[in-house]
């Protein structure tokens, strides 16, 4: 079984649009959207959920009002200003402000504060026209996205083994943070999508450094390469310095927007177009790299 992860140093490079087209071209696979903070692969795949699970991670403090004497101790020790005293004197803890440090729980004189697990989001297994897809959505303001990413990858591996699939195709998170690290470690090949801008070059180099650190082979796609040939040259030079191959240079194509509006991938929406042909060539090269 092989894992192909599509990532980018910054948002807006076209990573998900390219992942969607690869999903349409690749067979015998499980899809997984690892961008749990702001997932959008579902816009192209239109998944129909067959299984939903609650994602629980961490804890938060919760006052039992009947047992609270309103002494105000919890408000005094809370470093995050998460505690308020109501008019009747009972303490109330804002779950969005609570950081789960547990100090109020262990120091409450009346032992009137519980410490339940925090429901942070939901993860799903869905059916799409491209096959099985594993994806999730963190609730606003929730953390532990790296842990959720690890859970999704584990579930995708299990499904691939059960269904006899040879490939896991993952749409990763932009940047170099915790969810990217959880997505990257142990994958077989990282496809880094970048664009010919100053920030694109800067963020590309940060991602390539991360790939090198985890010893994950990386290849680069330069999207909208024709919009700034000089910067495209700088991107190519950066890749040369890092010893990374540029496997595709895609031209700017309004067809990508048309496809997103239609809820389809580019290779479905405009199969005879030049960009669709370049994406088919890209997938052919990646397929050879993965199984050579």
C-alpha angles and dihedrals in degrees: 000000000000130000121211115189122194112203141158137202092233140015123265099040094118096257097143094044089054092045090052092053091048088052090054091050101041121079132198096034148122118228122217129183107208095178092099096164095057110005118184108158087097089069089069100034101040095211123208108213116234096171134023128188133182116242110221121187133155128353140260135204120254125183120224098222097204091056097043116103094190094241091149095225093127090053090052096051098041109105092190099057090237096138127083130177117228124219091263089056097250118133121240124194121210105226091205092056097040112101094193096243090144094217093125090048096055096040101043106122092213096040086232098143123090124202108211125175116269121242102221103174147307135275127202145195110214142177119238135173086258095052135263118354130193116201143149146194125217115212115249113283095010124132137201092081089149091060091049090050090054090050092052092049091050092049091048091052092050092049092047090053093046094047096040097243121161099203140050111199112196132190104210136202123269118248132026102280133123097289090051091051090049089049096047106044111098098005119135100226135007118208107200116202116203140164134222099261133109092251089045092058093044095049092042091059091050090053093046089052089052092050090049091050092055092039093238115152111241135199126186135225117195107208121200087013094163095059094076113014093180092056090043086059090052090051090051090048091051090052090050091053091052093044092241125141123234101223098181141014109199121197122228106274125182085203089082089064092045090053094049091050089052092047091241139110122258094248088056097042098044106014094164096049125110094247091053089053092050091050091051089051089048092053091048090055093046091049090054091048094050097050103028 
